[in-house]
Amino acid sequence: MADLRNYQTRMSPAGAQAGAVIDEGLRAYMLKVYNLMALGLAITGVAAYGTYALAASNPAFAQLIYVSPLKWVVMLAPLALVFFMSFRINSMSVSVAQTTFWIYAALMGLSLSSIFLVFTGQSIVQTFFVTAASFGALSLYGYTTKKDLSGFGTFLIMGLFGLIIASIVNIFLASSALAFAISVIGVLVFAGLTAYDTQKIKEMYYEADDVAVAGRKAIMGALTLYLDFINLFMFLLQFLGNRNE
């Protein structure tokens, strides 16, 4: 028994040190994820407002991106690029993956610039800060909770597919009641996904990953949280945004 206690005593400092190394590595990994996400949001914001400002001063440009058939390219280009990233990320270098993420964020800004035509600038800014506060709280919960959210995540992903189908249907129905229901469910789904995805990204961390694998994981984690933030923002804007007269 004495020998066992002595062995445990000798091993405990080594175990604690290993745990500290993992915790430090995890914190650095998550910080990189959040920094990449934040920079992506900044690029989107600048691109969105810059596009709107250019359109406001140049009617021909506004006609081109908001009215002409090119508007469908503007709307669908981010979707095409996010699918490309998801399927090709493992074959990309970290620098190429990161550059692709920046391009995607800029295209998303171009696509979202039309919100300045619909909602007042003040309400857009206010909704952004409400989204940021909500996202921060939900992501912190996902990071710190000991509860396994995987089962909850399966339910949320099913809800996401339901949202997509309902949104497509409402393009043809143009029902205000259905649009309101979609917005309510959308806020709930992406609020839940923020916590779930944060926990999933945290669990993806592995101390023995090489630099390239860890870099690609961080970029995909940033993309996932970026999408959660953008969608939460857009659904909240339906409630909190004041429309232009």
N, C-alpha and C positions, 0 to 999 in steps of 0.2 A: 504493500500500500504506500509505504514511504517513497519507494522508487517511482510509483505511478504519479504521486503528487509532485515529486521533483521533476519528472518529465513534463508534466503539465505546466509547471512553473517556468521551465526553460522554453517551452514552445509558445506560451501566451504572448510574450513581447513580439515574437516573429509574426504571429497571427495578427496582432493588433497593427503592426507596421504594414503588413500586406493590405489589411483593410483600409488603412489610411491612404495608401498609394492608390487603391481602387477608387476611393471616395474623391481623391484629388483629381484623378483622371476623369471620373464621371462629371465632376463639376466643370472641368475644362471643356469636355465634350458638349455638355448641355449649353454652356456659355457660347460656344461656337455656333451651335444650332440657333440660339436666340439672336445672336448678332447677325447671322446670315439672313434670318427671317426679317429682322428690323431693317436691314439695308435693302432687302427686296421691297418692303413696304414703302421705304423712302423713295426708291426708284419709281415705283408705281405712282406715288403721289405726285412727284415732279412731272412725270410723263403725262399724267391725267390732266393736271392743271395747265401744263405747257400746251398740250393739244387743244384744250378748250380755249385758252387765250389766243392761240393762233387762229382757231376757227372763228372766234368772235371778231377778229380784226380782218379776216380774209373770207368773205362769203363764198368764194369759189372753193376754197379748201373745206369749209363747212359742208357745202353741198356734196363734195366728193366723199367725205368719210361718214356723214350722217344720213344722206339721202340716196346717193347713187348705189348701184349694186356692190360697190366696194365695201359698203358697211358690213356685208356678210363676211367678207374676208377679215375685216377688223374684229368682228365678233368671234369668229371661229378659229382664228390663228392661235390664240392662247391655248385653246382646248387641244388643238393638234400638237402643239409643242409640249404640253404637259404629258400627253400620251407618249410622245417620242422620248421624253426624258425617262418616264417610268419604265419603258421597255429596253432602253439602251444604256441606262445609267451604269450598269456593271462593265460595259465595254468602253466607257469613257475614262479619260484621265481626269483627275480632280480639277485641273484648270479648265478643261473643256466643259465639264459638268457645271462648274461655277459660272462660267461665261454664259452657258445656255440658260441657267437660272436667271441671270441678270437680263438677258434678252426677253425671257418669258415675262419677267416683272414689268419691263418696259411695254411690251405688247398688251399686257393686262391694263396698264395705265391708259394706253391708247383706247382700249375697249371701254374702260370705265369713265372716260372723259365726258360722256353724255350725261352723267348724273348732275353735272353743273348746269345743264340746260333745264333739268327738271326740278332740282331742289336748290334752295338758297345756300350760299356759301357758308353762312353762319351755322345752319342746321347740319351741314355736312361735317364741319369741324366739331361741333358738339357731339354728334353721333360717333365720330372717330374716337373721341376721348372716352365716351361711355363704353364703346367696344373695347378699347385698350384696357380700361379698368376691369371690365368683365372677363376679358381674355386672360389677363394677368392672374386674377383670383382663381379661375377655373384651371389654368395650367399649373399653378402652384399646388392646387388640390391634387391634380393628377400626378405631380412629381412627388408629393409627400405622403399620399395615402398608402396604407398597407393593404387596402382592399383590392382584390383582383377585379379589374374592370373589363376583362376579356368578354365575359358573357354579355355585359351591358353593351360592349362595342358591337357585337353581332346584331343586337336589336337596333342600334343606331344606324348601322350600315344598311339594314333592311329599310329603315325609315328614309335614308338618303335616296335609295332607289325609288321608293314611293314618291318622294318629292320631285325627282326628275320626271317621272311619268306624269304626275299631276301638273307640273309646269308645262310640259309639252301639250297636254290635253287643253290646258287653259289658254294656250296660244290661239286655239280655234274657238273656244267657248267665250273667251273674254269676260269671264264672270268675276265681278268684284268680290263676291262672297267667297269664292274658291281662292282668289288671290289673297284675301285676308287669312284664310285658313292655312294656305301654303306658307305665308310669312310667319305665322305663329309657330307652326311645326318646324319651320326652318330654323328659327331662333333656338328652339329646344334641341333640335338634332345637332346643330353645330356647337352649341354650348356643351353638350355631352361629348361630342367628338373631340373637343379641345382637351378635356381631361383625359379621355381614353387615349388619344394619340400621344399626349405628353408621356403617359405611363409606358406606352409601347416604344416610343423613341428612347426613353430611359433604359428600358430592358434590352434594347438593341446594342447598348454599349458592351464591348468586350475588351478587356485590358490588353489581350494579346494581338488585337488587330494591328496590321501594319498601317503606315501613314495613309496610303491610297484608299484602303478599305474604310478606315475611320473617316477620311475626308468625304468619301461618297455617301456614307451613312449620314454624316452631318448635313450634307446638302439636301438629301432626300427628306431628312427630318425637318429641315427649315422649310422646304417646299410644302410638306404636309401641314405644318402649323400656319404657314402663310395662307394656304387655301382655307383653313378653318377660320382665320381672322377675317379674310376678305368676305367670305360668305356670311359670317356672323354680322359683319358691318353692313352688308347689303340688305339683309333681312331686317336688321334693326332700323335701317334708314327708312324702310316702309312705314314704320311706326313713329319714329322721332323726327323724320325729315319734314320741313315745311316747304311746300311746293311753290315755285315761282308763279307769280300772278300772270 
